[in-house]
Amino acid sequence: MSNHTYQITADSGCDLSLEKCMELDVLPYKMPFTMDGQPMVDGMTEESFKEFYRLMRAGGVAKTSQINPGEFLDFWRPLAEEGRNVLHISLAAAISGSCDNARSAAAQLMEEFPGWTCRVVDSANASAGFGLMVMRAAAHRDSGMPLEENAADLEGIQHEVNAIFTTNDLTYLYRGGRVSRTSAAFGTALKIVPIMHLNYEGGLEVWQKVRGDKSCFKKIIQDVKDLVIDAQNQTLIISEADAPEKAREFGEALMRECGFKDIFYTHIGPIIGAHTGPGLISVFFVGKTRT
């Protein structure tokens, strides 16, 4: 049993590995998805990430589903029975209904177990931007920050976590409704590369379009320079969807150009990867408030 005064939980849309969650003493809910109609669960391991993208590159179609209230009840009930309070951080409500379902389940359990607390925070983020908030919450808990103060801190910074995504394969963005069939076809033919970000609520949208990988690379570096605040005192997080070499290239350039304290690499798991496909690169940092 943990020595901490409260338990942090999160869903696997945070794109932190199971090993990292164990290191942080964060209890993750492994979210469900299907691959070609077959039920699967996010394994949150190196092997499961590789297998997921192998199947996608072979033509597999992945679909995700939200965590329902009953699943949250089962997830948290053992903690409620122990009297162990919970700070839960959720994938953006703008992306998934899991956040509202978590709040519904938390309210039900708190009625059933008077005196027990389950505080649900909408991260307003996805992938490792959400993961950044989980790591921040764990660090604050470890320093002795009370649960409610920790939750308030997260809600104060949720819209300052900046996320920039890019990919040179528009197939999956078309499937996910982010670009039209015509835009995908012309974009591929003309080597148009989209740069996406999360809006204020946490929804993924195409932000800019540039021609060619080199132009995209330069533009993202400039965007990070324009948006980041106090880079030297924060960790840059980079996630990749089966594109580790490209992620390292971005990371080295951003460290050199922007002066981040350090860098943390992680994978984009199936919950986000199902909608964006292999090849996606994303960068996350704290900066100016998103619009």
Protein Blocks (a to p, Z undefined) as FASTA:
>chain_A
ZZbfbdcdddfklopafklmmmnopacddddddeehiacddehpaklmmmmmmmmmnopa
cddddddfklmmmmmmmmmmnopacddddddfklpmklmmmmmmmmmmmmmmghiacddd
dekiahjllmmmmmmmmmmmmnopafklmmmmmmmmmmmpccddddfbfklmmmnopacf
klmmmmmmnopacdddddfkopacdfbdcehjklmmmmmmmmmmmmpghkllcccdddde
hilklmmmmmmmmmmmnopabdcdddddfklmmmnoghiacddddddddZZ
